[in-house]
Amino acid sequence: MNIELEHTVDVLVLGAGLAGISAAIHAAEEGSSVILAAKGPLFSGSSFYPGTWGLGLIGPADSKDEVDLAETIARVGCQMTDPQLVRTLVSGIPPALDELQAEGVKLRQADHSTQREFIPCFDHKHRNWNGIEFDRVRTVLGQKIQRLGITVLTDCDAVTLVRHQGRVCGAVVFWEGQLRYLGCKALVLATGGYGSLFQHHLCTEDVEGIGQAMALDMGCTLVNMEFMQVMPGYLNPAYKTVFNEKTFRFAEFCMEDGTKLLPDDAGRIWDLRSGHGPFTSRLDSKAVDLALHDAWRQGKPVTVSYSTEMQKHPPEFVQTYFDWLERAKGLTMADRAQIGLFAHAANGGVRIDSNACTGVPGLYAAGEVTGGMHGADRLGGLSTANGLVFGGIAGRTAAREAASAPNPVGYCTVDGVAAAGCGEMQTQLQGLMSQYAMVVREEEGLNKALQTVLEMETNMPMYRTEHPRCIADTMRFRCRLHTAEAILRASLLRKESRGSHYRSDYPEEHADMNRPIVLQGEIGQVRGCFLEQERR
């Protein structure tokens, strides 16, 4: 079916988290007309996830600290980072912070900044720590979006990108009950990660891997897709609320029968586990997460309770978290709660260069949909920094290209077919990915998951229709399958354990796999290979 061009702008931004908002604002400041399209509301995605108090953001303590921060990112990332992207990120954080404050966003500073809890996750020293509170960001940046005349489309589902003569020139979206073709001279992809491909996830439902699949369809390359952060969160009460990892050393974890999660002599492990939120295979603290995983597989709830010491004298970072937790969720330090492991943030995604270019003309990307500036593990506070820095870069670069780019083609074509039961298949996919591709991975399970994903695509019960919602739902579900395939193929190819990627059948890191994996290809035909060393 043909869809006529409905709107044309210089820059179209897909995604309204911090990266997308930053891209839209910077493109508009360059003089471009801009549409910002969000699957949910404005200020959505992982950036504004309601299961946590706000956004933590770190940067170099001063100009002399930039080298150490870049080296630490590479070390913590297990050498899976792109050095140029890391340098761009680190050098871009101070001006991005200055810009936020100049706009009127008040950044929270620590009163006791030397407390160990303010050392970023996985880091070895204190940095320039900042807290960004949701309400202030919404107010200040919302007003700026209005002043700049940016058109905001909410509840707008992107289903595919449009390409003409090798150049991306728009997107087909499902909005207000219709499939619509939004044309542009440059497009910024800021659709976020892929956490909600998994059953239990600490992200909003719109973080579902759509952008990665749309990028693959355009000929882009994905990188580091096997590296996904898995974090502890509350199962009951306050389901899908982030658990504060800084409290591990003050807590006791027990099964319903009173059995402790780890032996009594595991004090060093609990202390080490307090230094990072996500699971990692490279530290001895992995014993905590593997025990939580085993408990989940056996259907045994794990209850957490806190020491009297912490309840009486909590560190500032912990107190800030529990003040929010009581206000927002009604949960206090004295309450017992059950925790488990959740899919959280993607460390990999669309491969870009330091100008946020994807290698496909007219297409740029920023934020969690991208990869390369993070590696197998990521320092805490750098996801927010990534969205700000590369969102701004993507917006400016897209605007400059749009100034001389051709107008979009006048219509595009969408196949008028749909599949029955996409909702049920989505639930099946989430269960499959959670069982075989979350914390513990191994050859047999990954192959079983991949085979099932390919069969779901091949055997999908398709029928012809002109119903816009059915077509859109099917296209988006096929995108989810495409991204799941990429994750599984990368996980199979990396026959080792490295950072957030843990293979129980290959539990050690291997020097001959000290290279990122890149992927390309259409759905059902994704191909992966290790990146040649000289290209890094």
URMO-V357977 format. One record per backbone hydrogen bond with DSSP energy under -1.0 kcal/mol. NH is the residue of the N-H (numbers start at 0). CO is the residue of the C=O. E is the energy in kcal/mol with one decimal. If there is no record, write none. Layout:
NH&CO&E / NH&CO&E
//
This chain:
2&411&-2.9 / 4&409&-2.8 / 5&180&-2.6 / 6&180&-1.1 / 8&182&-1.7 / 10&32&-2.4 / 11&185&-2.1 / 12&34&-2.9 / 13&187&-2.6 / 14&36&-3.2 / 20&16&-2.6 / 21&17&-2.3 / 22&18&-2.5 / 23&19&-2.6 / 24&20&-2.4 / 25&21&-2.3 / 26&22&-2.3 / 27&23&-2.3 / 28&24&-2.2 / 30&27&-1.7 / 31&26&-1.9 / 34&10&-1.8 / 35&150&-3.3 / 36&12&-3.0 / 37&152&-3.1 / 43&15&-1.7 / 47&44&-1.2 / 48&45&-1.5 / 54&131&-2.9 / 56&129&-2.5 / 57&380&-1.3 / 64&61&-1.1 / 68&64&-2.5 / 69&65&-2.4 / 70&66&-2.4 / 71&67&-2.4 / 72&68&-2.4 / 73&69&-1.8 / 74&70&-2.2 / 75&71&-3.2 / 76&72&-1.9 / 77&74&-1.6 / 78&73&-2.8 / 79&76&-1.4 / 81&371&-3.4 / 85&81&-2.2 / 86&82&-2.3 / 87&83&-2.3 / 88&84&-2.5 / 89&85&-2.7 / 90&86&-2.4 / 91&87&-1.3 / 95&91&-1.5 / 96&92&-2.5 / 97&93&-2.4 / 98&94&-2.2 / 99&95&-2.1 / 100&96&-2.3 / 101&97&-2.2 / 102&98&-1.6 / 104&99&-2.2 / 107&130&-3.4 / 114&111&-2.0 / 117&114&-2.0 / 118&115&-1.9 / 121&274&-2.2 / 122&119&-2.5 / 127&58&-2.5 / 128&126&-1.3 / 129&56&-2.2 / 130&107&-2.0 / 131&54&-3.2 / 136&132&-1.7 / 137&133&-2.7 / 138&134&-2.1 / 139&135&-2.6 / 140&136&-2.4 / 141&137&-1.6 / 142&138&-1.9 / 143&139&-1.7 / 144&140&-2.4 / 145&141&-1.7 / 146&142&-2.3 / 147&143&-2.3 / 148&145&-1.1 / 149&144&-1.9 / 150&33&-2.3 / 152&35&-2.6 / 154&39&-2.3 / 155&37&-3.2 / 156&173&-2.3 / 158&171&-3.0 / 159&171&-1.3 / 161&169&-2.9 / 163&166&-2.9 / 166&163&-1.5 / 167&360&-2.6 / 168&161&-2.7 / 170&181&-2.1 / 171&159&-2.8 / 172&179&-2.8 / 173&156&-3.2 / 174&177&-2.7 / 177&174&-1.5 / 179&172&-3.1 / 181&170&-2.8 / 182&6&-3.5 / 183&168&-2.2 / 184&9&-1.3 / 185&9&-1.3 / 186&361&-2.9 / 187&11&-2.7 / 188&363&-3.1 / 189&13&-2.6 / 195&206&-2.8 / 196&193&-1.7 / 197&194&-1.7 / 198&429&-1.2 / 201&342&-3.2 / 206&203&-1.8 / 207&205&-1.4 / 208&192&-2.2 / 212&208&-1.3 / 213&209&-2.3 / 214&210&-2.3 / 215&211&-2.2 / 216&212&-2.3 / 217&213&-1.0 / 218&215&-1.6 / 219&214&-2.5 / 221&518&-2.4 / 222&348&-2.8 / 223&516&-1.7 / 226&223&-1.6 / 228&344&-3.5 / 230&341&-2.7 / 232&339&-2.5 / 233&240&-2.6 / 234&337&-3.1 / 235&337&-1.5 / 239&233&-1.9 / 240&237&-1.0 / 241&50&-2.6 / 242&231&-1.8 / 246&243&-1.8 / 247&244&-1.7 / 249&246&-1.8 / 250&247&-1.2 / 251&304&-2.6 / 253&302&-2.3 / 254&258&-3.0 / 257&254&-1.8 / 260&252&-2.7 / 265&262&-1.4 / 269&265&-2.1 / 270&266&-2.2 / 271&267&-2.4 / 272&268&-2.5 / 273&269&-1.1 / 274&271&-1.7 / 275&272&-1.2 / 278&229&-2.8 / 280&498&-3.0 / 285&282&-1.8 / 286&283&-1.9 / 287&284&-1.6 / 289&285&-2.7 / 290&286&-1.7 / 291&287&-2.2 / 292&288&-2.6 / 293&289&-2.4 / 294&290&-2.3 / 295&291&-2.1 / 296&292&-2.4 / 297&293&-1.7 / 298&295&-1.4 / 299&294&-2.9 / 302&253&-3.2 / 303&336&-3.2 / 304&251&-1.9 / 306&249&-2.6 / 310&306&-2.0 / 311&307&-2.0 / 312&308&-2.7 / 318&314&-2.7 / 319&315&-2.7 / 320&316&-1.7 / 321&317&-2.5 / 322&318&-2.4 / 323&319&-1.8 / 324&320&-2.6 / 325&321&-2.2 / 326&322&-1.8 / 327&323&-3.3 / 328&324&-2.3 / 330&324&-1.3 / 334&331&-1.1 / 336&303&-1.5 / 337&235&-3.4 / 338&301&-2.2 / 339&232&-2.3 / 341&230&-3.1 / 342&199&-2.5 / 343&228&-2.7 / 346&226&-2.5 / 348&222&-1.9 / 349&368&-3.3 / 350&220&-3.1 / 352&356&-1.4 / 355&352&-2.2 / 357&362&-1.7 / 362&359&-2.1 / 363&186&-2.9 / 364&355&-1.7 / 365&188&-2.1 / 369&366&-2.1 / 370&349&-2.0 / 374&376&-1.0 / 375&76&-2.3 / 379&120&-1.5 / 381&378&-1.4 / 385&381&-2.4 / 386&382&-2.0 / 387&383&-2.1 / 388&384&-3.0 / 389&385&-2.1 / 390&386&-1.2 / 391&387&-1.9 / 392&388&-2.1 / 393&389&-2.8 / 394&390&-2.4 / 395&391&-2.2 / 396&392&-2.8 / 397&393&-2.7 / 398&394&-2.0 / 399&395&-2.0 / 400&396&-2.1 / 401&397&-2.5 / 402&398&-1.1 / 403&400&-1.6 / 411&2&-2.0 / 413&0&-3.0 / 416&414&-2.1 / 417&462&-2.4 / 419&460&-1.5 / 424&420&-2.2 / 425&421&-2.4 / 426&422&-1.8 / 427&423&-2.0 / 428&424&-2.5 / 429&425&-2.4 / 430&426&-2.0 / 431&427&-2.3 / 432&428&-2.7 / 433&429&-2.1 / 434&430&-2.1 / 435&431&-2.1 / 436&432&-2.3 / 440&501&-1.9 / 445&441&-2.7 / 446&442&-2.6 / 447&443&-2.2 / 448&444&-2.5 / 449&445&-2.7 / 450&446&-2.7 / 451&447&-2.1 / 452&448&-2.4 / 453&449&-2.5 / 454&450&-2.2 / 455&451&-2.5 / 456&452&-1.8 / 457&453&-2.5 / 458&454&-3.1 / 461&459&-1.5 / 462&417&-2.5 / 464&415&-2.4 / 470&466&-2.1 / 471&467&-2.7 / 472&468&-2.8 / 473&469&-1.9 / 474&470&-2.4 / 475&471&-2.4 / 476&472&-2.1 / 477&473&-2.4 / 478&474&-1.4 / 479&475&-1.9 / 480&476&-2.2 / 481&477&-2.1 / 482&478&-2.4 / 483&479&-2.6 / 484&480&-2.4 / 485&481&-1.7 / 486&482&-2.3 / 487&483&-2.4 / 488&484&-2.6 / 489&485&-2.1 / 490&486&-2.2 / 491&487&-2.0 / 492&488&-2.1 / 493&489&-1.9 / 494&492&-1.5 / 495&493&-1.7 / 496&507&-1.7 / 497&500&-2.4 / 499&375&-2.1 / 500&497&-2.2 / 503&440&-2.3 / 512&509&-1.8 / 513&510&-1.5 / 514&512&-1.6 / 517&528&-2.7 / 518&221&-2.3 / 519&526&-2.1 / 524&521&-2.5 / 526&519&-3.6 / 528&517&-2.0 / 530&515&-3.5 / 534&531&-1.4 / 535&532&-1.4
//
